[in-house]
Amino acid sequence: MPSPLTYYTVICDCGHKGKIVYQENDTPFASLREYYRTEGFISKPYLTSAATWDNVFDNLAAICPECGREQTIRNLKDV
């Protein structure tokens, strides 16, 4: 059974706010999978077995819909 969703706030330099949504598959006897997506930014989802925040931002390639800037780990506010 997948774990509950965890949300991390991302704030663009222009002030636009969004979230990275994280969910982990912690089903017993299954391989660990981490799933990341964004809310409020333009991005593609990212599925991996283990990731650093640098990997997450590189693979999400989250773009601000207001100003077009790509988000980086420096825009992450909750960790």
C-alpha positions in Angstrom: 0.0 0.0 0.0 1.4 3.4 -0.9 2.2 5.8 1.9 0.4 9.0 2.5 1.3 12.0 0.4 3.9 14.5 1.7 4.0 18.1 0.5 7.1 20.3 0.2 6.7 24.0 -0.5 8.5 25.6 -3.5 8.6 29.3 -3.9 9.8 30.8 -7.2 11.9 34.0 -7.2 8.9 35.8 -8.6 6.8 34.8 -5.6 4.7 32.1 -7.2 4.1 29.2 -4.7 3.6 25.5 -5.5 4.4 22.1 -4.0 6.4 19.0 -4.7 4.3 16.0 -3.8 6.1 12.9 -2.6 4.8 9.4 -2.2 6.7 6.3 -1.4 5.6 2.7 -2.1 6.4 0.9 1.1 4.5 -2.3 0.4 6.1 -5.2 2.2 8.3 -7.4 -0.1 8.2 -4.8 -2.9 11.1 -2.7 -4.0 11.2 0.8 -2.6 9.9 3.4 -5.1 9.7 7.1 -4.6 7.2 9.1 -6.7 7.5 12.9 -7.1 5.3 15.4 -8.9 4.5 19.1 -8.6 1.4 21.1 -8.0 1.4 24.7 -9.2 4.4 24.2 -11.6 4.8 22.8 -15.0 6.8 19.5 -14.8 6.9 15.8 -15.5 6.6 13.2 -12.8 9.7 11.4 -11.5 9.8 7.8 -10.3 12.9 6.4 -8.7 14.3 3.9 -6.2 16.2 6.6 -4.2 16.9 10.3 -4.9 18.6 13.3 -3.5 16.9 16.7 -3.8 19.3 17.6 -6.6 18.1 14.5 -8.5 14.5 15.4 -7.9 14.8 19.0 -9.2 16.9 17.8 -12.2 14.3 15.2 -13.2 11.1 17.2 -12.4 12.4 20.2 -14.4 9.7 22.3 -12.7 8.9 25.5 -14.6 7.1 28.4 -13.0 3.9 29.1 -14.9 4.1 32.8 -14.0 7.6 33.7 -15.1 9.1 30.7 -16.9 12.0 30.1 -14.5 13.2 26.6 -13.8 13.0 25.8 -10.1 16.1 24.6 -8.2 16.8 23.2 -4.7 17.3 26.8 -3.6 13.5 27.4 -4.1 12.6 24.5 -1.7 11.4 26.0 1.6 10.3 23.0 3.8 13.4 20.9 4.2 
